[in-house]
Amino acid sequence: MLSTLYAQTFGVDHYKIRPLTKAGSNRQYFRISGPRTVVGVIGTSAIENNAFIYLSAHFSSKGLPVPKVIAVSDDRLCYIQEDLGDSSLFEMREDIPLLKQTIAILPDFQYKGADGMDFNNCYPVAAFDSQAILWDLNYFKYCFLNTTGVPYDERRLESEFRLMATRLAHSGKPTFMYRDFQSRNVMIKDGAPYFIDFQGGRKGPVEYDLVSFISQARAAFTPEVKEELIETYLQSASRYVSGIDSGLFRERLHEYELLRNLQVLGAYGFRGKFERKPHFLKSIPLALANLQNLLATGNDTYPYLTEILAAMLEQESIDSITEEVRPSLLTVHVSSFSYKKGIPKDYSGNGGGFVFDCRGMENPGRYEEYKSRTGLEKPVIDFLESKGEIQTFMENCYGLVDPSVECYDRRGFTSLAVNFGCTGGQHRSVYGAQHMAEHIKTKFPHVNVRLTHREQNIDCTL
């Protein structure tokens, strides 16, 4: 579908498409190179996609630096947007002038961006109200706090959660809350910041976004840098709101920082402890350290919550978390190839591994409508899966490969090859290699997975 959208938009048959590194969400990103290099997005929710598409157009109309959406599929499940490159602000977070330049633009999104916005287009809710805050707090409770084994009184904790939700719920002012405003969601192009991943934005308090940025666990900003950024924000926001009470603003920041820390720990707990994604597990100790520093400043508003968090910090030691993140020496090389051009070479020098022959299944390439497509595209995937052969084939492949991955990893081996071949290296083998790579990464998240679709010129690390 994405390939078809690109071909129709630019009127070409030849182009290159390669996956970009996935982040926390289930959205898939691709860089497509041809007459124009763009980023293609495949989402799982048309409503979420619509939120991004609407907000991008709205912000662009206000002159705000966001990627423009170029084309959208009829089912709204994929779209093509402007390519902003690969450099994020996170990689340049020691550049204080660039950080301040970014923070100075934030009020433009919150105030100017909110002007004329139809918040009903926001996803999944229109406003950051008390119910949305309770969702975040319960996310923390069920996905992180409960995994630590710390006992607590459900009613007392719920009472303070409701108090926080009442105090911090949006006041109704027409301001836009970016929701996930952090340095990884700011791209640097030609020395200037551009803003992405705002599809979760909604009507909400301005303090939340500033807190999200300065308290980002992996950014690890010093207190001095945080103070510079707060002052920069206040100066910039004064263009829209006169007479901001700096002291009251900082008090509100402190409460939103506690809320944001709990929400982040809930997300890290779900993505790391439940989905077993190493990137999020590695972030947990940093988030706990943030929380510890925050509690050290004192909090009289939520005494029972503070008591429970202190007990949690004692029990949920940083050492116990980091022990879960065991580095792996193993890289599994998964490839698709054409038998006409030979089996991929083994550059590790180890030999062995697996070669699966996909030619026993019906070839989509024999049908005119699939000849220009690959096994990464939905029409080909649907064709293969409708026959019923490929699921059984893949289950058998998983049954052979999984024990070897487990064994190689346990014994400290460094390389394992898994290859899928078919006639042209375009349909069946691409499907097989893609699904195998994703299966291994899901089942063994700490193992390195290198995916190559040789005949499609796609090479990436999952």
The 8 nearest C-alpha neighbors of each residue, nearest first, counted from 0:
[[1, 3, 2, 376, 4, 377, 378, 77],
 [2, 0, 4, 3, 5, 77, 39, 78],
 [1, 3, 5, 4, 0, 6, 376, 372],
 [2, 4, 0, 6, 1, 5, 7, 372],
 [3, 5, 1, 7, 2, 6, 8, 0],
 [6, 4, 8, 2, 3, 7, 9, 1],
 [5, 7, 11, 3, 10, 4, 9, 8],
 [6, 8, 10, 4, 5, 9, 3, 11],
 [9, 7, 5, 6, 10, 4, 70, 11],
 [8, 10, 6, 7, 11, 5, 34, 35],
 [11, 9, 7, 6, 8, 12, 5, 34],
 [12, 10, 6, 9, 13, 7, 14, 5],
 [11, 13, 6, 14, 10, 371, 7, 9],
 [14, 12, 11, 33, 15, 6, 32, 34],
 [13, 15, 33, 32, 12, 16, 31, 11],
 [16, 14, 32, 31, 33, 17, 13, 456],
 [15, 17, 31, 30, 32, 29, 14, 18],
 [16, 18, 457, 29, 30, 19, 31, 15],
 [19, 17, 29, 28, 30, 20, 459, 16],
 [18, 20, 29, 28, 21, 17, 30, 459],
 [21, 19, 461, 22, 18, 460, 28, 459],
 [20, 22, 19, 27, 23, 28, 461, 24],
 [23, 21, 24, 20, 25, 26, 27, 278],
 [22, 24, 21, 25, 270, 279, 26, 276],
 [23, 25, 26, 22, 21, 27, 42, 270],
 [26, 24, 27, 23, 43, 42, 21, 22],
 [25, 27, 42, 24, 41, 43, 28, 40],
 [28, 26, 41, 40, 25, 42, 21, 29],
 [27, 29, 40, 19, 39, 18, 41, 26],
 [30, 28, 18, 39, 19, 17, 38, 31],
 [29, 31, 38, 17, 16, 37, 39, 18],
 [30, 32, 16, 37, 15, 36, 38, 29],
 [33, 31, 36, 15, 14, 35, 16, 30],
 [32, 34, 14, 35, 36, 15, 31, 13],
 [35, 33, 36, 32, 9, 14, 11, 13],
 [34, 36, 33, 32, 37, 9, 31, 82],
 [37, 35, 32, 31, 33, 82, 34, 30],
 [36, 38, 82, 81, 31, 30, 80, 35],
 [39, 37, 30, 82, 80, 29, 79, 31],
 [38, 40, 79, 29, 28, 78, 30, 80],
 [41, 39, 28, 77, 78, 27, 79, 42],
 [42, 40, 77, 27, 26, 76, 28, 39],
 [43, 41, 26, 76, 44, 77, 40, 27],
 [42, 44, 76, 26, 45, 41, 25, 47],
 [45, 43, 47, 46, 42, 48, 76, 75],
 [44, 46, 48, 76, 75, 47, 49, 43],
 [47, 45, 49, 44, 48, 50, 122, 75],
 [48, 46, 50, 44, 49, 45, 122, 198],
 [49, 47, 45, 51, 50, 46, 52, 44],
 [48, 50, 52, 46, 47, 51, 53, 45],
 [49, 51, 47, 53, 121, 48, 198, 52],
 [52, 50, 198, 54, 48, 49, 53, 55],
 [53, 51, 49, 55, 50, 54, 48, 56],
 [52, 54, 50, 56, 51, 55, 49, 57],
 [55, 53, 57, 51, 56, 52, 58, 50],
 [54, 56, 52, 58, 57, 53, 51, 59],
 [57, 55, 59, 53, 54, 58, 60, 52],
 [56, 58, 54, 60, 59, 55, 53, 61],
 [59, 57, 61, 55, 63, 60, 56, 54],
 [60, 58, 62, 56, 61, 63, 57, 55],
 [59, 61, 57, 58, 62, 56, 63, 55],
 [62, 60, 58, 59, 63, 112, 57, 111],
 [61, 63, 59, 60, 58, 64, 65, 57],
 [62, 64, 58, 59, 61, 65, 108, 60],
 [65, 63, 193, 194, 62, 59, 66, 192],
 [64, 66, 194, 193, 63, 67, 195, 55],
 [67, 65, 81, 80, 68, 55, 64, 195],
 [66, 68, 81, 80, 69, 55, 65, 56],
 [67, 69, 80, 79, 70, 81, 66, 52],
 [68, 70, 80, 79, 67, 81, 71, 78],
 [71, 69, 79, 78, 68, 72, 8, 80],
 [70, 72, 78, 75, 77, 79, 73, 69],
 [73, 71, 75, 74, 77, 78, 4, 76],
 [72, 74, 75, 71, 76, 77, 4, 78],
 [73, 75, 76, 72, 45, 77, 71, 0],
 [76, 74, 72, 45, 73, 77, 71, 48],
 [77, 75, 45, 74, 42, 41, 44, 72],
 [78, 76, 41, 40, 75, 72, 42, 71],
 [77, 79, 71, 40, 70, 39, 72, 80],
 [80, 78, 39, 70, 69, 38, 68, 40],
 [79, 81, 68, 69, 38, 67, 37, 66],
 [80, 82, 66, 37, 67, 38, 83, 68],
 [83, 81, 37, 38, 84, 80, 36, 66],
 [84, 82, 188, 81, 186, 85, 66, 187],
 [83, 85, 82, 86, 188, 186, 187, 87],
 [84, 86, 87, 83, 186, 187, 188, 82],
 [87, 85, 187, 186, 84, 88, 90, 188],
 [88, 86, 186, 89, 187, 185, 90, 183],
 [87, 89, 91, 182, 90, 185, 92, 186],
 [90, 88, 182, 92, 183, 87, 91, 218],
 [89, 91, 88, 87, 92, 86, 93, 183],
 [92, 90, 88, 89, 93, 94, 87, 97],
 [91, 93, 89, 94, 90, 88, 98, 218],
 [92, 94, 91, 95, 98, 90, 97, 89],
 [95, 93, 92, 97, 91, 96, 98, 88],
 [94, 96, 98, 97, 93, 99, 92, 224],
 [97, 95, 99, 98, 94, 100, 101, 93],
 [96, 98, 100, 95, 99, 94, 101, 92],
 [99, 97, 95, 101, 100, 96, 102, 94],
 [100, 98, 102, 96, 101, 97, 228, 103],
 [99, 101, 97, 103, 98, 102, 96, 104],
 [102, 100, 98, 99, 104, 103, 97, 192],
 [101, 103, 99, 105, 104, 100, 232, 98],
 [102, 104, 100, 235, 101, 105, 232, 99],
 [103, 105, 102, 107, 101, 106, 100, 108],
 [104, 106, 102, 107, 108, 103, 109, 101],
 [107, 105, 109, 108, 236, 104, 110, 235],
 [108, 106, 111, 105, 104, 110, 109, 112],
 [109, 107, 112, 106, 105, 111, 110, 175],
 [108, 110, 175, 106, 174, 107, 112, 113],
 [109, 111, 113, 174, 112, 107, 108, 106],
 [112, 110, 107, 114, 113, 108, 109, 61],
 [111, 113, 108, 110, 114, 109, 58, 107],
 [112, 114, 175, 110, 116, 174, 111, 109],
 [115, 113, 111, 112, 116, 110, 173, 174],
 [114, 116, 113, 117, 112, 57, 111, 118],
 [117, 115, 113, 114, 118, 112, 57, 54],
 [116, 118, 119, 120, 115, 121, 113, 125],
 [119, 117, 120, 125, 121, 116, 201, 202],
 [118, 120, 125, 117, 121, 124, 122, 116],
 [121, 119, 118, 50, 117, 122, 53, 125],
 [122, 120, 125, 50, 118, 119, 201, 124],
 [123, 121, 124, 199, 47, 50, 120, 198],
 [122, 124, 121, 199, 125, 47, 46, 201],
 [125, 123, 122, 126, 121, 201, 127, 119],
 [124, 126, 121, 118, 201, 119, 202, 122],
 [127, 125, 202, 201, 128, 124, 203, 169],
 [126, 128, 203, 131, 169, 202, 168, 201],
 [127, 129, 168, 131, 130, 169, 126, 132],
 [128, 130, 164, 168, 132, 131, 165, 133],
 [129, 131, 133, 132, 128, 134, 164, 127],
 [132, 130, 134, 128, 133, 129, 127, 135],
 [133, 131, 129, 135, 134, 130, 164, 136],
 [134, 132, 136, 130, 135, 131, 137, 164],
 [133, 135, 131, 137, 132, 136, 138, 130],
 [136, 134, 138, 132, 262, 133, 137, 139],
 [137, 135, 133, 139, 138, 134, 132, 140],
 [136, 138, 140, 139, 134, 135, 141, 133],
 [137, 139, 135, 265, 136, 140, 141, 142],
 [265, 140, 138, 136, 137, 143, 142, 261],
 [141, 139, 137, 144, 138, 143, 142, 145],
 [140, 142, 145, 138, 139, 143, 137, 144],
 [143, 141, 265, 268, 269, 139, 138, 140],
 [144, 142, 268, 139, 265, 146, 145, 140],
 [143, 145, 140, 146, 147, 141, 139, 142],
 [146, 144, 141, 147, 143, 148, 140, 142],
 [145, 147, 143, 144, 148, 142, 141, 149],
 [148, 146, 145, 144, 149, 315, 143, 311],
 [147, 149, 146, 145, 150, 144, 314, 311],
 [148, 150, 147, 311, 151, 145, 310, 144],
 [151, 149, 148, 152, 307, 145, 147, 310],
 [152, 150, 153, 149, 307, 156, 155, 154],
 [151, 153, 155, 154, 156, 150, 157, 303],
 [152, 154, 156, 155, 157, 151, 158, 150],
 [155, 153, 157, 156, 152, 158, 159, 151],
 [156, 154, 158, 157, 152, 153, 159, 303],
 [155, 157, 153, 159, 158, 154, 152, 160],
 [156, 158, 160, 154, 155, 159, 153, 161],
 [159, 157, 155, 161, 156, 160, 154, 162],
 [158, 160, 162, 161, 156, 157, 301, 163],
 [159, 161, 157, 163, 162, 158, 164, 156],
 [162, 160, 164, 158, 159, 163, 165, 157],
 [161, 163, 159, 165, 160, 164, 166, 158],
 [164, 162, 166, 160, 161, 165, 167, 159],
 [163, 165, 129, 161, 167, 132, 162, 166],
 [166, 164, 162, 163, 168, 167, 129, 161],
 [167, 165, 163, 164, 168, 162, 129, 161],
 [166, 168, 164, 165, 163, 169, 255, 129],
 [169, 167, 128, 129, 165, 164, 166, 170],
 [170, 168, 203, 171, 128, 204, 127, 167],
 [169, 171, 172, 168, 204, 203, 167, 128],
 [170, 172, 169, 173, 203, 202, 174, 126],
 [171, 173, 170, 174, 169, 203, 202, 204],
 [174, 172, 113, 171, 202, 175, 114, 110],
 [175, 173, 109, 113, 110, 202, 172, 203],
 [174, 176, 109, 202, 113, 203, 201, 177],
 [177, 175, 203, 178, 201, 200, 202, 205],
 [176, 178, 200, 180, 197, 179, 208, 175],
 [179, 177, 200, 176, 180, 199, 208, 207],
 [180, 178, 177, 181, 211, 197, 208, 199],
 [181, 179, 208, 212, 177, 211, 178, 184],
 [180, 182, 212, 183, 184, 179, 211, 215],
 [181, 183, 89, 88, 185, 184, 212, 87],
 [184, 182, 89, 185, 181, 87, 88, 186],
 [185, 183, 195, 182, 181, 196, 194, 186],
 [184, 186, 194, 182, 88, 183, 193, 87],
 [187, 185, 87, 193, 192, 86, 88, 194],
 [186, 188, 192, 191, 86, 87, 190, 193],
 [187, 189, 190, 191, 83, 186, 192, 84],
 [190, 188, 191, 187, 192, 83, 84, 186],
 [189, 191, 188, 187, 192, 97, 186, 193],
 [190, 192, 187, 188, 189, 193, 97, 186],
 [193, 191, 187, 186, 185, 101, 188, 194],
 [194, 192, 64, 186, 65, 185, 187, 191],
 [193, 195, 185, 65, 184, 64, 186, 192],
 [194, 196, 184, 197, 185, 65, 193, 66],
 [197, 195, 198, 184, 194, 199, 179, 51],
 [196, 198, 200, 199, 195, 177, 51, 179],
 [197, 199, 51, 50, 200, 196, 47, 122],
 [200, 198, 197, 122, 178, 201, 123, 121],
 [201, 199, 177, 178, 197, 176, 198, 121],
 [202, 200, 126, 125, 176, 121, 175, 203],
 [201, 203, 126, 175, 176, 174, 125, 127],
 [202, 204, 176, 127, 169, 175, 126, 174],
 [205, 203, 169, 206, 207, 176, 174, 202],
 [204, 206, 207, 208, 176, 203, 109, 174],
 [207, 205, 209, 204, 208, 252, 210, 255],
 [208, 206, 210, 205, 209, 255, 204, 211],
 [209, 207, 211, 210, 180, 206, 205, 177],
 [208, 210, 212, 211, 206, 207, 213, 205],
 [209, 211, 207, 212, 208, 213, 256, 214],
 [212, 210, 208, 209, 214, 180, 213, 215],
 [211, 213, 181, 209, 210, 215, 214, 180],
 [212, 214, 210, 215, 225, 211, 209, 220],
 [215, 213, 211, 212, 210, 216, 256, 220],
 [216, 214, 218, 212, 213, 217, 211, 181],
 [217, 215, 286, 285, 218, 219, 214, 282],
 [218, 216, 219, 215, 285, 282, 286, 220],
 [217, 219, 215, 216, 220, 89, 92, 182],
 [220, 218, 217, 216, 221, 215, 214, 285],
 [221, 219, 218, 224, 225, 222, 213, 214],
 [220, 222, 224, 223, 225, 219, 226, 213],
 [223, 221, 225, 224, 226, 220, 227, 213],
 [222, 224, 226, 221, 225, 227, 220, 228],
 [225, 223, 227, 221, 226, 222, 220, 228],
 [226, 224, 222, 228, 227, 223, 213, 229],
 [225, 227, 229, 223, 228, 224, 222, 230],
 [228, 226, 224, 230, 225, 229, 231, 223],
 [227, 229, 231, 225, 226, 230, 99, 232],
 [230, 228, 226, 232, 231, 227, 225, 233],
 [231, 229, 233, 227, 232, 228, 234, 226],
 [232, 230, 228, 234, 229, 233, 227, 103],
 [231, 233, 229, 235, 230, 234, 103, 102],
 [234, 232, 236, 230, 235, 231, 237, 229],
 [233, 235, 231, 237, 232, 236, 230, 238],
 [234, 236, 232, 103, 237, 233, 238, 231],
 [237, 235, 233, 238, 106, 239, 234, 232],
 [236, 238, 240, 239, 241, 234, 235, 233],
 [239, 237, 236, 235, 240, 241, 234, 106],
 [240, 238, 237, 236, 241, 110, 106, 235],
 [241, 239, 237, 238, 236, 242, 243, 110],
 [240, 242, 237, 243, 239, 238, 236, 244],
 [241, 243, 244, 240, 237, 245, 239, 233],
 [242, 244, 241, 245, 240, 237, 248, 233],
 [243, 245, 247, 246, 248, 242, 249, 241],
 [246, 244, 248, 247, 243, 249, 233, 250],
 [247, 245, 249, 248, 244, 250, 251, 243],
 [246, 248, 250, 249, 244, 245, 251, 243],
 [247, 249, 245, 251, 246, 250, 244, 252],
 [250, 248, 252, 246, 251, 247, 245, 253],
 [251, 249, 247, 253, 252, 248, 246, 254],
 [250, 252, 248, 254, 249, 253, 255, 247],
 [253, 251, 249, 255, 250, 254, 206, 256],
 [252, 254, 256, 250, 251, 255, 249, 257],
 [255, 253, 257, 251, 256, 252, 258, 250],
 [254, 256, 258, 252, 257, 253, 207, 259],
 [255, 257, 253, 259, 254, 258, 210, 252],
 [256, 258, 260, 254, 255, 259, 261, 253],
 [257, 259, 255, 261, 256, 260, 262, 254],
 [258, 260, 262, 256, 261, 257, 255, 263],
 [261, 259, 263, 257, 262, 258, 256, 264],
 [260, 262, 264, 258, 259, 263, 139, 265],
 [263, 261, 259, 265, 135, 260, 264, 139],
 [264, 262, 266, 260, 265, 261, 259, 267],
 [265, 263, 267, 261, 266, 262, 268, 139],
 [139, 264, 266, 268, 262, 138, 142, 143],
 [265, 267, 263, 269, 264, 268, 270, 262],
 [268, 266, 264, 279, 270, 271, 269, 265],
 [269, 267, 143, 272, 265, 271, 142, 266],
 [268, 270, 273, 266, 142, 267, 271, 272],
 [271, 269, 274, 267, 268, 276, 273, 266],
 [272, 270, 275, 280, 276, 279, 268, 267],
 [271, 273, 268, 275, 269, 274, 270, 280],
 [272, 274, 269, 275, 271, 270, 268, 142],
 [273, 275, 270, 271, 276, 272, 269, 441],
 [276, 274, 271, 272, 273, 277, 270, 444],
 [275, 277, 271, 278, 274, 444, 279, 270],
 [278, 276, 280, 279, 281, 445, 275, 271],
 [277, 279, 281, 280, 276, 282, 271, 270],
 [280, 278, 271, 282, 267, 281, 277, 276],
 [281, 279, 271, 277, 282, 283, 278, 276],
 [280, 282, 279, 278, 283, 277, 324, 284],
 [281, 283, 279, 280, 285, 284, 286, 278],
 [282, 284, 286, 280, 285, 281, 287, 267],
 [285, 283, 287, 317, 286, 282, 288, 281],
 [286, 284, 288, 216, 282, 287, 283, 289],
 [285, 287, 289, 283, 216, 288, 284, 290],
 [288, 286, 290, 284, 289, 285, 291, 283],
 [287, 289, 291, 285, 290, 286, 284, 292],
 [290, 288, 286, 292, 287, 291, 293, 285],
 [289, 291, 293, 287, 288, 292, 294, 286],
 [290, 292, 288, 294, 293, 289, 287, 295],
 [293, 291, 295, 289, 290, 294, 288, 296],
 [292, 294, 290, 295, 291, 296, 289, 257],
 [293, 295, 291, 296, 297, 292, 290, 298],
 [294, 296, 292, 297, 293, 291, 298, 290],
 [297, 295, 294, 293, 292, 298, 291, 253],
 [298, 296, 295, 294, 299, 293, 305, 300],
 [299, 297, 300, 301, 294, 302, 296, 305],
 [298, 300, 302, 301, 297, 305, 303, 304],
 [299, 301, 298, 302, 159, 163, 162, 305],
 [300, 302, 304, 299, 303, 159, 305, 298],
 [303, 301, 305, 304, 299, 300, 306, 298],
 [304, 302, 306, 305, 301, 307, 156, 155],
 [303, 305, 307, 306, 301, 302, 308, 156],
 [306, 304, 302, 308, 303, 307, 309, 301],
 [307, 305, 303, 309, 304, 308, 302, 310],
 [308, 306, 310, 304, 309, 305, 311, 303],
 [307, 309, 311, 305, 310, 306, 304, 312],
 [308, 310, 312, 306, 311, 307, 305, 313],
 [311, 309, 307, 313, 308, 312, 314, 306],
 [310, 312, 308, 314, 309, 313, 315, 149],
 [313, 311, 309, 315, 310, 314, 308, 316],
 [314, 312, 310, 311, 315, 316, 309, 308],
 [313, 315, 311, 312, 316, 310, 147, 149],
 [316, 314, 312, 311, 313, 147, 317, 319],
 [317, 315, 318, 319, 314, 313, 312, 320],
 [316, 318, 320, 284, 319, 321, 315, 287],
 [317, 319, 321, 316, 320, 322, 284, 315],
 [320, 318, 322, 316, 317, 321, 315, 323],
 [321, 319, 317, 318, 322, 323, 316, 284],
 [320, 322, 318, 323, 324, 319, 317, 281],
 [323, 321, 319, 320, 324, 318, 325, 317],
 [322, 324, 321, 320, 325, 319, 280, 277],
 [325, 323, 321, 322, 277, 326, 280, 281],
 [324, 326, 323, 327, 322, 445, 321, 277],
 [327, 325, 324, 445, 328, 446, 329, 277],
 [326, 328, 329, 446, 445, 325, 408, 447],
 [329, 327, 413, 411, 412, 330, 326, 408],
 [328, 330, 413, 327, 414, 408, 412, 446],
 [329, 331, 447, 414, 448, 413, 332, 446],
 [330, 332, 415, 448, 414, 416, 449, 447],
 [333, 331, 416, 449, 415, 417, 450, 448],
 [334, 332, 417, 450, 418, 432, 416, 449],
 [335, 333, 451, 418, 452, 432, 450, 419],
 [334, 336, 419, 452, 428, 429, 432, 420],
 [337, 335, 424, 420, 453, 454, 419, 338],
 [338, 336, 424, 423, 339, 422, 421, 340],
 [337, 339, 341, 340, 422, 420, 421, 342],
 [338, 340, 337, 341, 422, 423, 336, 421],
 [341, 339, 338, 337, 342, 336, 343, 423],
 [340, 342, 338, 339, 343, 337, 336, 344],
 [341, 343, 338, 344, 336, 340, 337, 420],
 [344, 342, 341, 345, 336, 418, 334, 453],
 [345, 343, 346, 342, 341, 347, 350, 348],
 [344, 346, 347, 350, 348, 343, 349, 416],
 [347, 345, 348, 344, 349, 350, 343, 414],
 [348, 346, 349, 345, 414, 350, 413, 415],
 [347, 349, 346, 350, 345, 414, 351, 344],
 [348, 350, 347, 351, 345, 414, 346, 415],
 [351, 349, 348, 345, 352, 347, 416, 346],
 [352, 350, 349, 353, 416, 415, 345, 354],
 [351, 353, 416, 415, 417, 350, 354, 418],
 [352, 354, 417, 418, 416, 355, 351, 400],
 [353, 355, 418, 419, 417, 356, 352, 420],
 [356, 354, 419, 418, 357, 420, 353, 396],
 [355, 357, 420, 358, 419, 421, 354, 359],
 [358, 356, 421, 359, 420, 428, 427, 360],
 [357, 359, 421, 360, 356, 422, 361, 362],
 [360, 358, 357, 361, 356, 362, 421, 388],
 [361, 359, 358, 357, 362, 388, 389, 427],
 [360, 362, 363, 359, 358, 383, 386, 427],
 [361, 363, 364, 365, 360, 427, 358, 426],
 [364, 362, 365, 366, 369, 361, 426, 379],
 [365, 363, 370, 362, 366, 369, 426, 367],
 [364, 366, 363, 362, 367, 370, 369, 361],
 [367, 365, 364, 368, 369, 363, 370, 362],
 [366, 368, 370, 369, 365, 364, 371, 363],
 [369, 367, 366, 370, 371, 372, 364, 363],
 [370, 368, 372, 367, 371, 366, 364, 363],
 [371, 369, 364, 367, 372, 368, 366, 365],
 [370, 372, 369, 373, 368, 12, 367, 364],
 [371, 373, 369, 370, 376, 379, 374, 426],
 [374, 372, 426, 425, 375, 376, 379, 371],
 [373, 375, 426, 430, 429, 376, 379, 380],
 [376, 374, 373, 430, 377, 429, 380, 379],
 [377, 375, 374, 379, 373, 378, 0, 380],
 [376, 378, 380, 379, 381, 0, 375, 374],
 [379, 377, 381, 380, 376, 382, 0, 369],
 [380, 378, 382, 381, 377, 374, 376, 383],
 [379, 381, 377, 383, 382, 378, 374, 384],
 [380, 382, 378, 384, 379, 383, 385, 377],
 [383, 381, 379, 385, 380, 384, 378, 386],
 [384, 382, 380, 385, 381, 386, 379, 389],
 [383, 385, 381, 387, 386, 382, 380, 389],
 [384, 386, 382, 387, 383, 381, 388, 380],
 [385, 387, 384, 388, 383, 382, 389, 361],
 [388, 386, 384, 385, 389, 390, 383, 391],
 [389, 387, 386, 391, 390, 392, 360, 384],
 [388, 390, 392, 391, 387, 393, 384, 383],
 [391, 389, 393, 392, 388, 387, 394, 384],
 [392, 390, 394, 393, 389, 388, 395, 387],
 [391, 393, 389, 395, 390, 394, 388, 396],
 [394, 392, 396, 390, 395, 391, 389, 397],
 [395, 393, 397, 391, 396, 392, 390, 398],
 [394, 396, 398, 393, 392, 397, 391, 399],
 [397, 395, 393, 399, 398, 394, 400, 392],
 [396, 398, 394, 400, 399, 395, 401, 393],
 [397, 399, 395, 396, 400, 401, 394, 402],
 [400, 398, 396, 397, 401, 402, 395, 403],
 [399, 401, 397, 403, 402, 398, 396, 404],
 [400, 402, 404, 403, 397, 398, 399, 405],
 [403, 401, 405, 404, 400, 406, 399, 398],
 [404, 402, 406, 400, 405, 401, 407, 399],
 [405, 403, 401, 407, 406, 402, 408, 400],
 [404, 406, 402, 408, 403, 407, 409, 401],
 [405, 407, 403, 409, 408, 404, 402, 410],
 [408, 406, 412, 404, 410, 409, 405, 403],
 [407, 409, 411, 405, 406, 410, 329, 404],
 [408, 410, 406, 407, 411, 405, 412, 404],
 [411, 409, 407, 408, 412, 406, 405, 413],
 [410, 412, 408, 409, 328, 407, 413, 329],
 [413, 411, 407, 410, 329, 408, 414, 328],
 [412, 414, 329, 328, 330, 411, 415, 407],
 [415, 413, 330, 329, 331, 412, 416, 347],
 [414, 416, 331, 352, 332, 330, 417, 413],
 [417, 415, 352, 332, 331, 333, 353, 418],
 [418, 416, 353, 333, 352, 354, 332, 334],
 [419, 417, 354, 334, 333, 335, 353, 355],
 [420, 418, 335, 355, 428, 354, 432, 356],
 [421, 419, 336, 428, 356, 337, 335, 357],
 [422, 420, 358, 357, 424, 337, 428, 423],
 [421, 423, 337, 338, 424, 358, 339, 420],
 [422, 424, 337, 425, 421, 339, 338, 336],
 [425, 423, 337, 336, 421, 428, 454, 422],
 [424, 426, 373, 423, 429, 374, 428, 427],
 [425, 427, 374, 373, 429, 428, 430, 424],
 [428, 426, 430, 429, 357, 374, 431, 421],
 [427, 429, 419, 431, 420, 335, 421, 430],
 [430, 428, 374, 432, 335, 426, 431, 427],
 [429, 431, 374, 427, 433, 428, 432, 434],
 [432, 430, 428, 434, 429, 433, 435, 427],
 [433, 431, 435, 429, 434, 335, 430, 334],
 [434, 432, 436, 430, 435, 431, 429, 437],
 [433, 435, 437, 431, 436, 432, 438, 430],
 [434, 436, 438, 432, 437, 433, 431, 439],
 [437, 435, 439, 433, 438, 434, 432, 333],
 [436, 438, 440, 434, 435, 439, 441, 433],
 [437, 439, 435, 441, 436, 440, 434, 442],
 [440, 438, 442, 436, 441, 437, 443, 435],
 [441, 439, 444, 437, 443, 438, 442, 436],
 [440, 442, 438, 439, 444, 443, 437, 275],
 [441, 443, 439, 440, 444, 438, 275, 437],
 [444, 442, 440, 446, 439, 445, 441, 405],
 [443, 445, 440, 441, 446, 276, 442, 275],
 [446, 444, 443, 327, 277, 326, 447, 325],
 [447, 445, 444, 327, 443, 329, 330, 448],
 [446, 448, 330, 329, 331, 445, 449, 327],
 [449, 447, 331, 461, 330, 460, 332, 446],
 [448, 450, 460, 332, 459, 333, 331, 461],
 [451, 449, 333, 459, 458, 334, 460, 332],
 [452, 450, 458, 334, 453, 457, 333, 335],
 [453, 451, 335, 457, 455, 334, 454, 456],
 [452, 454, 456, 455, 451, 336, 335, 457],
 [453, 455, 456, 424, 452, 336, 425, 337],
 [456, 454, 452, 457, 453, 425, 15, 424],
 [457, 455, 453, 454, 452, 458, 15, 451],
 [456, 458, 452, 17, 455, 451, 453, 459],
 [459, 457, 451, 450, 452, 456, 17, 460],
 [458, 460, 450, 449, 451, 461, 457, 18],
 [459, 461, 449, 448, 450, 458, 20, 447],
 [460, 448, 449, 20, 459, 440, 450, 447]]
